[in-house]
Amino acid sequence: MESKIKPVHIANALMRIEHQCVGRMVVLEQLFEATLNRNTIDKRVEAVQTLLESQRERWGRLGENGDLRSSVLMTKVLPLIRTLLGADGAAFGSSPEWSSFSSPTALTITTDASDDGAGSFVHHLWTGSNDGDRLEILDLLNQLTAPEKDPSQLDDLSALLLPLVEGTKKKTAPLWGAEDISTKYSTIESSLRDAARDLAAYELKLKPNPIATLQRVVLLGALSMFRHASTRCLERYDSPERILLLDATGDRYSNVADASVRCVAQLISDARTYISDLLRDLLRAQNTNWHENPINALN
């Protein structure tokens, strides 16, 4: 709700769990050093020199000797690549390790944990709690982002990024430890799984641009995460069912947008009540007279 978790964070974690790997990106580390504004010009030039010494053949004439400070490689090409990778505002600092890239290939997956477990939730929702419950949308995601994809099958952006990585290394996915989706599906979870089935059927039938398909898959994952979180008080404490209006007009000042904001505000209010009730029940389980000495009950 405060722009902390972006769809690109969920995409990064979702691909990391699906492929159980992260990219080996020494070149990207050098690129980050070479394009970080707070670095001195000498430090940026040094990073470009290191990059060229180890990977000169990858850059062709861009890597020919000359004044690096004014070279096209340093002033235009490397900043452009960083801009592409950071199109969603999630590429930070001097190391790609803490970033989630706007990239459609698993070759650039990082260990960034900014999704706060959202990617794990979405993957488990689509994998299911029982054998045979895995949804086709995950197979579609796997196919679109596979790190070992034939170069002739790559989309344009993946082809551009391919020279910047040296393959992948294994990253085992964490075990699912939450109560939800552990043994059976609630009404909400079943409806969210139905939505994933519908989107997969649509994409497989239409076969549009692969990046557009990936964007819609990730967007559904983000909406599924939000919708599930917004219904905890409904399912756990029998609260009133709320309408969630999603505004896709692009006009933030319209009546529709205002109504959408009000729907979200109501959900946030419900969440506050839910957390309050949850804390009350936890305290009551420790001491039925907790309200007489709440500090003692907390301790």
C-alpha positions in Angstrom: 0.0 0.0 0.0 3.0 2.3 0.4 4.7 1.2 -2.9 7.1 -0.9 -0.9 6.1 -4.1 -2.7 6.0 -3.6 -6.5 4.9 -6.2 -9.1 8.5 -6.5 -10.2 9.5 -7.7 -6.7 6.8 -10.4 -6.9 8.0 -11.3 -10.4 11.6 -11.7 -9.3 10.6 -13.9 -6.4 8.1 -15.9 -8.4 10.7 -16.7 -11.1 13.3 -17.5 -8.4 11.0 -20.1 -6.8 9.8 -21.5 -10.1 13.3 -22.0 -11.5 15.1 -22.4 -8.2 18.0 -20.3 -9.4 19.5 -16.8 -9.4 21.7 -15.2 -12.2 25.4 -15.1 -12.1 25.9 -11.4 -13.0 29.5 -10.3 -12.6 29.2 -8.0 -15.6 26.0 -6.4 -14.1 27.9 -5.7 -10.9 30.5 -3.8 -12.9 27.7 -2.0 -14.9 26.1 -0.9 -11.6 29.4 0.6 -10.4 29.9 2.3 -13.7 26.5 4.0 -13.7 26.0 4.9 -10.0 25.8 8.7 -9.9 27.2 9.0 -6.4 30.4 7.3 -7.5 33.2 9.6 -8.5 34.0 9.8 -12.2 37.3 8.0 -11.6 35.6 5.1 -9.9 33.1 4.8 -12.7 35.8 4.8 -15.3 37.7 2.2 -13.3 34.5 0.0 -13.4 34.2 0.3 -17.1 37.9 -0.5 -17.6 37.4 -3.7 -15.5 34.4 -4.6 -17.5 36.2 -4.2 -20.8 39.3 -6.1 -19.6 37.2 -9.2 -18.9 34.5 -8.9 -21.5 35.9 -6.7 -24.3 34.8 -9.0 -27.1 31.2 -8.6 -26.0 31.2 -4.9 -26.7 32.7 -4.8 -30.2 33.7 -1.3 -31.4 32.2 0.1 -28.2 35.1 -1.4 -26.3 37.9 0.0 -28.5 40.5 2.0 -26.7 39.9 5.8 -26.3 38.8 8.3 -23.7 36.3 6.3 -21.7 34.9 9.4 -20.0 33.4 10.7 -23.3 32.9 7.3 -24.9 29.4 6.2 -26.2 29.7 3.1 -24.0 30.0 5.1 -20.8 27.8 8.0 -21.6 25.0 6.3 -23.5 25.0 2.5 -23.7 25.6 1.5 -20.1 23.1 4.1 -18.7 20.5 3.0 -21.2 20.9 -0.6 -20.1 20.5 0.4 -16.4 17.4 2.4 -17.3 15.9 -0.6 -19.0 16.6 -2.9 -16.0 15.3 -0.3 -13.6 12.1 0.6 -15.5 10.0 -0.4 -12.5 12.0 1.6 -10.0 13.5 -1.4 -8.2 17.2 -1.3 -9.3 19.2 0.2 -6.4 22.7 1.0 -5.3 25.9 -0.4 -6.6 25.0 -4.1 -6.5 22.3 -6.0 -8.4 22.0 -8.4 -5.5 19.5 -6.0 -3.8 17.5 -5.2 -6.9 14.6 -6.7 -8.8 15.1 -6.1 -12.5 12.5 -5.3 -15.2 13.5 -8.3 -17.1 11.6 -11.2 -18.7 14.3 -13.8 -18.3 15.3 -15.9 -15.3 19.0 -15.2 -16.2 18.6 -11.9 -14.3 16.9 -13.2 -11.1 18.4 -11.9 -7.9 18.1 -12.7 -4.2 16.2 -9.5 -3.5 13.7 -10.2 -0.7 11.7 -7.0 -1.1 8.5 -9.0 -1.9 8.3 -9.9 1.8 7.1 -13.5 0.9 4.5 -12.4 -1.7 6.2 -14.3 -4.5 6.2 -17.5 -2.3 2.5 -17.0 -1.6 1.6 -16.6 -5.2 3.7 -19.6 -6.3 2.2 -21.8 -3.6 -1.4 -20.6 -4.5 -0.8 -21.7 -8.1 1.2 -24.9 -7.1 -1.5 -26.1 -4.8 -1.4 -28.0 -1.6 -1.8 -31.5 -3.1 -0.1 -33.5 -5.9 -1.7 -32.8 -9.2 -3.0 -29.3 -8.2 -0.3 -27.3 -10.0 -1.9 -24.9 -12.4 -1.0 -24.4 -16.1 -0.1 -20.7 -15.5 3.1 -21.8 -13.8 4.1 -23.9 -16.8 3.4 -20.8 -18.9 5.6 -18.7 -16.6 8.4 -21.3 -16.8 8.3 -21.4 -20.5 8.3 -17.7 -20.9 11.3 -17.0 -18.6 13.4 -20.2 -18.9 17.1 -19.4 -18.5 18.1 -22.1 -20.9 15.8 -20.9 -23.7 17.2 -21.2 -27.3 18.6 -17.8 -28.4 16.3 -17.9 -31.5 13.3 -18.0 -29.2 14.3 -15.0 -27.0 12.3 -11.9 -26.9 14.2 -8.7 -27.9 14.8 -7.5 -24.3 16.1 -10.9 -23.2 18.4 -11.0 -26.2 19.8 -7.6 -25.2 20.4 -8.7 -21.6 21.9 -12.1 -22.5 25.5 -10.9 -22.8 25.4 -9.4 -19.3 25.0 -12.7 -17.5 27.1 -15.8 -17.1 24.4 -18.4 -16.5 22.7 -19.2 -13.2 23.4 -20.9 -9.9 21.0 -23.0 -7.8 18.8 -21.3 -5.2 16.6 -23.7 -3.3 13.0 -22.4 -2.7 11.9 -22.1 1.0 9.4 -24.5 2.4 5.9 -23.3 2.8 5.2 -22.7 6.5 1.9 -20.7 6.6 -1.5 -21.9 7.6 -3.2 -20.8 4.4 -3.3 -23.1 1.4 -1.8 -25.8 3.6 -4.4 -28.6 3.3 -7.4 -27.3 1.5 -8.6 -24.2 -0.3 -11.0 -21.6 1.1 -13.7 -20.0 -1.1 -11.4 -17.1 -1.8 -8.4 -19.3 -2.7 -10.5 -21.4 -5.0 -11.7 -18.3 -6.8 -8.2 -17.0 -7.2 -7.0 -20.3 -8.6 -10.0 -20.2 -11.1 -8.8 -16.7 -12.2 -5.3 -18.2 -12.9 -6.9 -21.0 -14.9 -8.8 -18.4 -17.0 -5.8 -16.2 -17.6 -3.6 -19.2 -18.7 -6.4 -20.4 -21.1 -6.6 -16.9 -22.6 -2.8 -16.5 -23.0 -2.4 -19.9 -24.5 -5.2 -19.3 -27.0 -4.2 -15.8 -28.0 -0.4 -16.2 -27.9 0.4 -12.5 -27.8 3.7 -10.8 -27.2 5.5 -12.9 -24.5 6.4 -9.8 -22.4 2.8 -8.7 -22.4 1.8 -12.2 -21.3 4.3 -12.1 -18.5 3.1 -8.7 -17.3 -0.5 -10.0 -17.0 0.6 -13.1 -15.2 2.6 -11.0 -12.7 -0.3 -8.5 -12.3 -2.7 -11.3 -11.5 -0.3 -12.6 -8.9 -0.1 -9.1 -7.3 -3.9 -8.8 -7.3 -4.3 -12.3 -5.9 -1.9 -11.4 -3.1 -3.9 -8.2 -2.3 -7.3 -9.8 -2.6 -6.3 -12.7 -0.3 -4.8 -10.4 2.3 -7.9 -8.2 2.2 -10.2 -11.1 3.0 -8.5 -12.5 6.2 -10.9 -10.6 8.4 -13.8 -12.0 6.3 -12.7 -15.6 6.6 -11.2 -15.6 10.1 -13.6 -13.3 11.9 -16.8 -13.4 9.8 -16.6 -9.7 9.0 -18.8 -8.1 6.4 -18.0 -8.9 2.8 -16.6 -5.9 1.0 -16.7 -4.8 -2.6 -13.3 -4.2 -4.2 -13.5 -1.9 -7.3 -10.4 -1.9 -9.5 -10.0 1.3 -11.6 -8.4 0.7 -15.0 -9.3 4.1 -16.6 -6.0 5.8 -15.9 -7.8 8.9 -14.7 -7.0 9.2 -11.0 -9.4 12.1 -10.6 -12.5 10.4 -11.9 -15.5 9.3 -9.8 -14.5 5.7 -10.5 -11.0 6.3 -9.2 -12.5 8.0 -6.1 -14.8 5.1 -5.4 -11.9 2.7 -5.9 -9.8 4.6 -3.3 -12.7 4.5 -0.9 -13.0 0.7 -1.3 -9.3 0.3 -0.4 -9.7 2.6 2.6 -12.5 0.4 3.9 -10.3 -2.7 3.5 -7.5 -1.0 5.5 -10.0 -0.1 8.2 -11.2 -3.7 8.3 -7.5 -4.8 8.5 -7.0 -2.6 11.6 -10.0 -4.2 13.2 -8.8 -7.7 12.3 -5.4 -7.1 13.8 -7.0 -5.7 17.0 -9.3 -8.7 17.3 -6.4 -11.1 16.7 -4.2 -9.5 19.4 -7.2 -9.5 21.8 -7.7 -13.3 21.3 -3.9 -14.0 21.7 -3.9 -12.0 25.0 -7.1 -13.7 26.2 -5.6 -17.1 25.5 -2.8 -16.2 28.0 -4.9 -14.5 30.6 -8.7 -14.0 30.6 -8.2 -10.9 32.7 -5.6 -9.5 30.4 -7.3 -6.1 30.2 -6.6 -5.5 33.9 -2.9 -5.7 33.3 -2.2 -5.7 29.6 1.6 -5.2 30.0 1.9 -8.3 32.1 -0.2 -10.3 29.6 2.1 -9.1 26.8 5.1 -10.2 28.7 
